[in-house]
Amino acid sequence: MAVKKVTVTLPEELVEALGSAAREDGVPLSRLVASAAESELRRRVGRKVVADWQAEHGAFTLEELAAARAEMAAADAEAFDVSGPAAA
């Protein structure tokens, strides 16, 4: 993928926190910022898909939302192994 250098203005505290996170992860600051931007764009696409679906089929019911939350919690538990000793 081609890259383009840009200039952005961010609060100093945010830049410091991002720099610390990048160093902790052993990645360049630009990679961390690019990853965050990509995540935001994916969330926007997801929200659009949900809005389009609801526009066609109607809003989710409370039961559907509860089932979705339970599925996400189960997926998180599996992905992050929250059943271990630290979770107790």
N, CA, C and O atoms as CSV, one atom per row, in Angstrom:
chain,resi,resn,atom,element,x,y,z
A,1,MET,N,N,0.850,-1.174,0.000
A,1,MET,CA,C,0.000,0.000,0.000
A,1,MET,C,C,0.896,1.238,0.000
A,1,MET,O,O,1.868,1.317,0.750
A,2,ALA,N,N,0.558,2.177,-0.834
A,2,ALA,CA,C,1.301,3.436,-0.868
A,2,ALA,C,C,1.005,4.223,0.404
A,2,ALA,O,O,-0.081,4.119,0.974
A,3,VAL,N,N,1.970,5.000,0.832
A,3,VAL,CA,C,1.778,5.827,2.020
A,3,VAL,C,C,1.908,7.291,1.637
A,3,VAL,O,O,2.558,7.636,0.650
A,4,LYS,N,N,1.285,8.139,2.429
A,4,LYS,CA,C,1.346,9.578,2.210
A,4,LYS,C,C,1.579,10.243,3.551
A,4,LYS,O,O,0.882,9.959,4.525
A,5,LYS,N,N,2.545,11.113,3.598
A,5,LYS,CA,C,2.835,11.842,4.829
A,5,LYS,C,C,1.825,12.978,4.976
A,5,LYS,O,O,1.588,13.744,4.042
A,6,VAL,N,N,1.233,13.071,6.172
A,6,VAL,CA,C,0.253,14.120,6.458
A,6,VAL,C,C,0.599,14.770,7.788
A,6,VAL,O,O,1.362,14.224,8.585
A,7,THR,N,N,0.035,15.925,8.008
A,7,THR,CA,C,0.205,16.621,9.278
A,7,THR,C,C,-1.156,16.723,9.944
A,7,THR,O,O,-2.130,17.147,9.321
A,8,VAL,N,N,-1.222,16.331,11.213
A,8,VAL,CA,C,-2.458,16.461,11.983
A,8,VAL,C,C,-2.140,17.169,13.289
A,8,VAL,O,O,-1.005,17.140,13.765
A,9,THR,N,N,-3.135,17.794,13.853
A,9,THR,CA,C,-2.983,18.471,15.139
A,9,THR,C,C,-3.777,17.695,16.176
A,9,THR,O,O,-4.980,17.481,16.028
A,10,LEU,N,N,-3.076,17.274,17.236
A,10,LEU,CA,C,-3.700,16.490,18.301
A,10,LEU,C,C,-3.341,17.095,19.645
A,10,LEU,O,O,-2.317,17.767,19.771
A,11,PRO,N,N,-4.173,16.864,20.651
A,11,PRO,CA,C,-3.821,17.322,21.995
A,11,PRO,C,C,-2.504,16.675,22.441
A,11,PRO,O,O,-2.252,15.500,22.172
A,12,GLU,N,N,-1.680,17.460,23.122
A,12,GLU,CA,C,-0.363,16.988,23.548
A,12,GLU,C,C,-0.451,15.708,24.373
A,12,GLU,O,O,0.355,14.795,24.189
A,13,GLU,N,N,-1.418,15.636,25.277
A,13,GLU,CA,C,-1.556,14.455,26.128
A,13,GLU,C,C,-1.855,13.213,25.299
A,13,GLU,O,O,-1.375,12.123,25.608
A,14,LEU,N,N,-2.648,13.380,24.251
A,14,LEU,CA,C,-2.979,12.254,23.384
A,14,LEU,C,C,-1.742,11.783,22.626
A,14,LEU,O,O,-1.508,10.582,22.495
A,15,VAL,N,N,-0.958,12.724,22.131
A,15,VAL,CA,C,0.275,12.369,21.420
A,15,VAL,C,C,1.215,11.609,22.351
A,15,VAL,O,O,1.817,10.613,21.951
A,16,GLU,N,N,1.338,12.074,23.580
A,16,GLU,CA,C,2.208,11.394,24.549
A,16,GLU,C,C,1.706,9.983,24.836
A,16,GLU,O,O,2.496,9.040,24.888
A,17,ALA,N,N,0.402,9.836,25.022
A,17,ALA,CA,C,-0.166,8.517,25.302
A,17,ALA,C,C,-0.003,7.587,24.101
A,17,ALA,O,O,0.313,6.408,24.265
A,18,LEU,N,N,-0.217,8.112,22.905
A,18,LEU,CA,C,-0.032,7.302,21.700
A,18,LEU,C,C,1.423,6.892,21.534
A,18,LEU,O,O,1.716,5.753,21.172
A,19,GLY,N,N,2.331,7.822,21.799
A,19,GLY,CA,C,3.754,7.508,21.714
A,19,GLY,C,C,4.136,6.407,22.686
A,19,GLY,O,O,4.883,5.495,22.331
A,20,SER,N,N,3.632,6.483,23.904
A,20,SER,CA,C,3.902,5.443,24.903
A,20,SER,C,C,3.348,4.099,24.448
A,20,SER,O,O,4.019,3.074,24.570
A,21,ALA,N,N,2.130,4.104,23.928
A,21,ALA,CA,C,1.517,2.858,23.460
A,21,ALA,C,C,2.307,2.264,22.299
A,21,ALA,O,O,2.504,1.051,22.233
A,22,ALA,N,N,2.758,3.119,21.387
A,22,ALA,CA,C,3.538,2.636,20.242
A,22,ALA,C,C,4.853,2.018,20.710
A,22,ALA,O,O,5.244,0.950,20.241
A,23,ARG,N,N,5.531,2.691,21.635
A,23,ARG,CA,C,6.788,2.142,22.164
A,23,ARG,C,C,6.548,0.817,22.877
A,23,ARG,O,O,7.316,-0.132,22.721
A,24,GLU,N,N,5.478,0.764,23.656
A,24,GLU,CA,C,5.132,-0.463,24.382
A,24,GLU,C,C,4.899,-1.621,23.412
A,24,GLU,O,O,5.297,-2.756,23.676
A,25,ASP,N,N,4.250,-1.319,22.289
A,25,ASP,CA,C,3.961,-2.351,21.286
A,25,ASP,C,C,5.125,-2.589,20.335
A,25,ASP,O,O,5.110,-3.542,19.556
A,26,GLY,N,N,6.136,-1.722,20.399
A,26,GLY,CA,C,7.281,-1.863,19.508
A,26,GLY,C,C,6.960,-1.553,18.058
A,26,GLY,O,O,7.517,-2.163,17.145
A,27,VAL,N,N,6.058,-0.599,17.850
A,27,VAL,CA,C,5.678,-0.212,16.491
A,27,VAL,C,C,5.845,1.295,16.334
A,27,VAL,O,O,5.813,2.029,17.322
A,28,PRO,N,N,6.021,1.757,15.106
A,28,PRO,CA,C,6.084,3.204,14.891
A,28,PRO,C,C,4.749,3.868,15.237
A,28,PRO,O,O,3.685,3.265,15.096
A,29,LEU,N,N,4.826,5.101,15.684
A,29,LEU,CA,C,3.618,5.865,16.006
A,29,LEU,C,C,2.674,5.908,14.811
A,29,LEU,O,O,1.460,5.780,14.974
A,30,SER,N,N,3.220,6.087,13.614
A,30,SER,CA,C,2.365,6.167,12.429
A,30,SER,C,C,1.575,4.877,12.222
A,30,SER,O,O,0.431,4.923,11.769
A,31,ARG,N,N,2.168,3.726,12.548
A,31,ARG,CA,C,1.445,2.456,12.396
A,31,ARG,C,C,0.300,2.379,13.401
A,31,ARG,O,O,-0.792,1.922,13.063
A,32,LEU,N,N,0.541,2.820,14.621
A,32,LEU,CA,C,-0.507,2.802,15.639
A,32,LEU,C,C,-1.664,3.717,15.235
A,32,LEU,O,O,-2.830,3.343,15.360
A,33,VAL,N,N,-1.339,4.903,14.756
A,33,VAL,CA,C,-2.375,5.854,14.336
A,33,VAL,C,C,-3.131,5.309,13.125
A,33,VAL,O,O,-4.354,5.428,13.058
A,34,ALA,N,N,-2.415,4.710,12.167
A,34,ALA,CA,C,-3.072,4.135,10.989
A,34,ALA,C,C,-4.024,3.017,11.400
A,34,ALA,O,O,-5.127,2.909,10.864
A,35,SER,N,N,-3.600,2.187,12.346
A,35,SER,CA,C,-4.449,1.095,12.821
A,35,SER,C,C,-5.715,1.641,13.478
A,35,SER,O,O,-6.805,1.110,13.262
A,36,ALA,N,N,-5.576,2.691,14.273
A,36,ALA,CA,C,-6.740,3.307,14.915
A,36,ALA,C,C,-7.686,3.896,13.871
A,36,ALA,O,O,-8.905,3.781,13.998
A,37,ALA,N,N,-7.129,4.523,12.846
A,37,ALA,CA,C,-7.958,5.102,11.785
A,37,ALA,C,C,-8.690,4.003,11.017
A,37,ALA,O,O,-9.866,4.151,10.686
A,38,GLU,N,N,-7.997,2.908,10.737
A,38,GLU,CA,C,-8.636,1.786,10.042
A,38,GLU,C,C,-9.768,1.206,10.883
A,38,GLU,O,O,-10.827,0.873,10.351
A,39,SER,N,N,-9.554,1.084,12.182
A,39,SER,CA,C,-10.601,0.577,13.074
A,39,SER,C,C,-11.826,1.485,13.043
A,39,SER,O,O,-12.958,1.003,13.001
A,40,GLU,N,N,-11.605,2.787,13.063
A,40,GLU,CA,C,-12.722,3.735,13.005
A,40,GLU,C,C,-13.493,3.581,11.699
A,40,GLU,O,O,-14.724,3.598,11.701
A,41,LEU,N,N,-12.785,3.432,10.590
A,41,LEU,CA,C,-13.467,3.270,9.305
A,41,LEU,C,C,-14.271,1.972,9.266
A,41,LEU,O,O,-15.372,1.951,8.714
A,42,ARG,N,N,-13.740,0.885,9.843
A,42,ARG,CA,C,-14.492,-0.374,9.908
A,42,ARG,C,C,-15.750,-0.207,10.762
A,42,ARG,O,O,-16.811,-0.722,10.407
A,43,ARG,N,N,-15.640,0.506,11.881
A,43,ARG,CA,C,-16.825,0.749,12.724
A,43,ARG,C,C,-17.878,1.537,11.950
A,43,ARG,O,O,-19.071,1.255,12.059
A,44,ARG,N,N,-17.442,2.513,11.177
A,44,ARG,CA,C,-18.396,3.302,10.388
A,44,ARG,C,C,-19.124,2.432,9.370
A,44,ARG,O,O,-20.333,2.561,9.181
A,45,VAL,N,N,-18.374,1.544,8.714
A,45,VAL,CA,C,-18.995,0.628,7.754
A,45,VAL,C,C,-20.003,-0.258,8.475
A,45,VAL,O,O,-21.111,-0.471,7.984
A,46,GLY,N,N,-19.619,-0.776,9.640
A,46,GLY,CA,C,-20.524,-1.624,10.415
A,46,GLY,C,C,-21.796,-0.896,10.813
A,46,GLY,O,O,-22.893,-1.444,10.709
A,47,ARG,N,N,-21.647,0.344,11.271
A,47,ARG,CA,C,-22.836,1.127,11.653
A,47,ARG,C,C,-23.738,1.362,10.448
A,47,ARG,O,O,-24.962,1.343,10.577
A,48,LYS,N,N,-23.144,1.584,9.280
A,48,LYS,CA,C,-23.929,1.807,8.060
A,48,LYS,C,C,-24.686,0.536,7.683
A,48,LYS,O,O,-25.861,0.595,7.318
A,49,VAL,N,N,-24.017,-0.608,7.769
A,49,VAL,CA,C,-24.673,-1.880,7.458
A,49,VAL,C,C,-25.858,-2.098,8.396
A,49,VAL,O,O,-26.939,-2.482,7.950
A,50,VAL,N,N,-25.660,-1.857,9.686
A,50,VAL,CA,C,-26.736,-2.033,10.663
A,50,VAL,C,C,-27.879,-1.060,10.374
A,50,VAL,O,O,-29.046,-1.452,10.396
A,51,ALA,N,N,-27.555,0.191,10.105
A,51,ALA,CA,C,-28.600,1.187,9.823
A,51,ALA,C,C,-29.384,0.809,8.570
A,51,ALA,O,O,-30.610,0.923,8.545
A,52,ASP,N,N,-28.683,0.362,7.533
A,52,ASP,CA,C,-29.366,-0.050,6.303
A,52,ASP,C,C,-30.275,-1.251,6.556
A,52,ASP,O,O,-31.401,-1.301,6.060
A,53,TRP,N,N,-29.776,-2.224,7.337
A,53,TRP,CA,C,-30.576,-3.416,7.636
A,53,TRP,C,C,-31.828,-3.016,8.404
A,53,TRP,O,O,-32.928,-3.472,8.092
A,54,GLN,N,N,-31.657,-2.158,9.414
A,54,GLN,CA,C,-32.805,-1.741,10.218
A,54,GLN,C,C,-33.782,-0.904,9.401
A,54,GLN,O,O,-34.990,-0.973,9.626
A,55,ALA,N,N,-33.283,-0.124,8.467
A,55,ALA,CA,C,-34.180,0.659,7.617
A,55,ALA,C,C,-35.063,-0.264,6.780
A,55,ALA,O,O,-36.213,0.064,6.489
A,56,GLU,N,N,-34.523,-1.409,6.397
A,56,GLU,CA,C,-35.282,-2.349,5.578
A,56,GLU,C,C,-36.147,-3.294,6.411
A,56,GLU,O,O,-37.254,-3.641,5.998
A,57,HIS,N,N,-35.654,-3.714,7.582
A,57,HIS,CA,C,-36.320,-4.760,8.357
A,57,HIS,C,C,-36.909,-4.287,9.685
A,57,HIS,O,O,-37.613,-5.048,10.349
A,58,GLY,N,N,-36.637,-3.067,10.074
A,58,GLY,CA,C,-37.118,-2.571,11.354
A,58,GLY,C,C,-36.045,-2.658,12.421
A,58,GLY,O,O,-35.060,-3.383,12.281
A,59,ALA,N,N,-36.253,-1.913,13.481
A,59,ALA,CA,C,-35.278,-1.859,14.572
A,59,ALA,C,C,-35.164,-3.215,15.254
A,59,ALA,O,O,-36.111,-4.003,15.268
A,60,PHE,N,N,-33.988,-3.473,15.821
A,60,PHE,CA,C,-33.779,-4.702,16.577
A,60,PHE,C,C,-34.655,-4.679,17.823
A,60,PHE,O,O,-34.877,-3.627,18.422
A,61,THR,N,N,-35.145,-5.847,18.200
A,61,THR,CA,C,-35.920,-5.958,19.437
A,61,THR,C,C,-34.953,-6.036,20.617
A,61,THR,O,O,-33.758,-6.277,20.443
A,62,LEU,N,N,-35.488,-5.828,21.813
A,62,LEU,CA,C,-34.662,-5.967,23.014
A,62,LEU,C,C,-34.100,-7.381,23.127
A,62,LEU,O,O,-32.967,-7.568,23.571
A,63,GLU,N,N,-34.888,-8.371,22.727
A,63,GLU,CA,C,-34.431,-9.762,22.780
A,63,GLU,C,C,-33.276,-9.988,21.806
A,63,GLU,O,O,-32.302,-10.661,22.143
A,64,GLU,N,N,-33.381,-9.430,20.605
A,64,GLU,CA,C,-32.299,-9.573,19.622
A,64,GLU,C,C,-31.024,-8.896,20.115
A,64,GLU,O,O,-29.927,-9.432,19.958
A,65,LEU,N,N,-31.175,-7.723,20.707
A,65,LEU,CA,C,-30.004,-7.025,21.239
A,65,LEU,C,C,-29.365,-7.807,22.377
A,65,LEU,O,O,-28.140,-7.895,22.456
A,66,ALA,N,N,-30.189,-8.380,23.266
A,66,ALA,CA,C,-29.661,-9.178,24.376
A,66,ALA,C,C,-28.924,-10.405,23.853
A,66,ALA,O,O,-27.861,-10.756,24.366
A,67,ALA,N,N,-29.480,-11.059,22.839
A,67,ALA,CA,C,-28.826,-12.237,22.260
A,67,ALA,C,C,-27.496,-11.851,21.615
A,67,ALA,O,O,-26.508,-12.574,21.744
A,68,ALA,N,N,-27.471,-10.723,20.929
A,68,ALA,CA,C,-26.231,-10.266,20.295
A,68,ALA,C,C,-25.174,-9.944,21.342
A,68,ALA,O,O,-24.004,-10.290,21.177
A,69,ARG,N,N,-25.585,-9.281,22.423
A,69,ARG,CA,C,-24.632,-8.970,23.502
A,69,ARG,C,C,-24.074,-10.247,24.123
A,69,ARG,O,O,-22.883,-10.325,24.426
A,70,ALA,N,N,-24.928,-11.242,24.312
A,70,ALA,CA,C,-24.472,-12.514,24.886
A,70,ALA,C,C,-23.483,-13.201,23.951
A,70,ALA,O,O,-22.481,-13.752,24.407
A,71,GLU,N,N,-23.755,-13.174,22.652
A,71,GLU,CA,C,-22.833,-13.777,21.688
A,71,GLU,C,C,-21.498,-13.048,21.677
A,71,GLU,O,O,-20.444,-13.681,21.606
A,72,MET,N,N,-21.537,-11.719,21.746
A,72,MET,CA,C,-20.281,-10.956,21.764
A,72,MET,C,C,-19.495,-11.231,23.037
A,72,MET,O,O,-18.271,-11.352,22.996
A,73,ALA,N,N,-20.187,-11.332,24.168
A,73,ALA,CA,C,-19.503,-11.626,25.428
A,73,ALA,C,C,-18.857,-13.005,25.373
A,73,ALA,O,O,-17.739,-13.188,25.855
A,74,ALA,N,N,-19.552,-13.973,24.789
A,74,ALA,CA,C,-18.991,-15.321,24.664
A,74,ALA,C,C,-17.776,-15.313,23.746
A,74,ALA,O,O,-16.779,-15.976,24.028
A,75,ALA,N,N,-17.854,-14.568,22.652
A,75,ALA,CA,C,-16.718,-14.480,21.733
A,75,ALA,C,C,-15.531,-13.803,22.405
A,75,ALA,O,O,-14.390,-14.232,22.230
A,76,ASP,N,N,-15.792,-12.743,23.175
A,76,ASP,CA,C,-14.718,-12.071,23.912
A,76,ASP,C,C,-14.088,-13.011,24.927
A,76,ASP,O,O,-12.866,-13.060,25.062
A,77,ALA,N,N,-14.931,-13.764,25.644
A,77,ALA,CA,C,-14.417,-14.691,26.651
A,77,ALA,C,C,-13.516,-15.729,26.007
A,77,ALA,O,O,-12.477,-16.091,26.560
A,78,GLU,N,N,-13.915,-16.208,24.837
A,78,GLU,CA,C,-13.103,-17.196,24.128
A,78,GLU,C,C,-11.818,-16.568,23.601
A,78,GLU,O,O,-10.743,-17.153,23.727
A,79,ALA,N,N,-11.923,-15.394,23.018
A,79,ALA,CA,C,-10.757,-14.740,22.418
A,79,ALA,C,C,-9.747,-14.311,23.464
A,79,ALA,O,O,-8.540,-14.397,23.237
A,80,PHE,N,N,-10.229,-13.851,24.601
A,80,PHE,CA,C,-9.335,-13.315,25.624
A,80,PHE,C,C,-9.166,-14.255,26.811
A,80,PHE,O,O,-8.510,-13.902,27.791
A,81,ASP,N,N,-9.750,-15.446,26.731
A,81,ASP,CA,C,-9.649,-16.463,27.775
A,81,ASP,C,C,-9.866,-15.860,29.158
A,81,ASP,O,O,-9.009,-15.960,30.036
A,82,VAL,N,N,-11.027,-15.233,29.337
A,82,VAL,CA,C,-11.326,-14.591,30.613
A,82,VAL,C,C,-11.746,-15.591,31.682
A,82,VAL,O,O,-12.133,-15.192,32.780
A,83,SER,N,N,-11.676,-16.876,31.379
A,83,SER,CA,C,-12.058,-17.882,32.369
A,83,SER,C,C,-10.893,-18.293,33.254
A,83,SER,O,O,-11.070,-19.081,34.184
A,84,GLY,N,N,-9.704,-17.768,32.978
A,84,GLY,CA,C,-8.509,-18.149,33.726
A,84,GLY,C,C,-8.473,-17.551,35.112
A,84,GLY,O,O,-9.428,-16.899,35.533
A,85,PRO,N,N,-7.362,-17.767,35.842
A,85,PRO,CA,C,-7.228,-17.307,37.231
A,85,PRO,C,C,-7.405,-15.802,37.395
A,85,PRO,O,O,-7.924,-15.355,38.417
A,86,ALA,N,N,-6.984,-15.010,36.406
A,86,ALA,CA,C,-7.096,-13.556,36.529
A,86,ALA,C,C,-8.548,-13.109,36.544
A,86,ALA,O,O,-8.861,-12.039,37.066
A,87,ALA,N,N,-9.441,-13.918,35.977
A,87,ALA,CA,C,-10.855,-13.552,35.916
A,87,ALA,C,C,-11.566,-13.827,37.233
A,87,ALA,O,O,-12.662,-13.314,37.461
A,88,ALA,N,N,-10.970,-14.614,38.087
A,88,ALA,CA,C,-11.633,-14.999,39.341
A,88,ALA,C,C,-11.655,-13.884,40.350
A,88,ALA,O,O,-12.178,-14.058,41.450
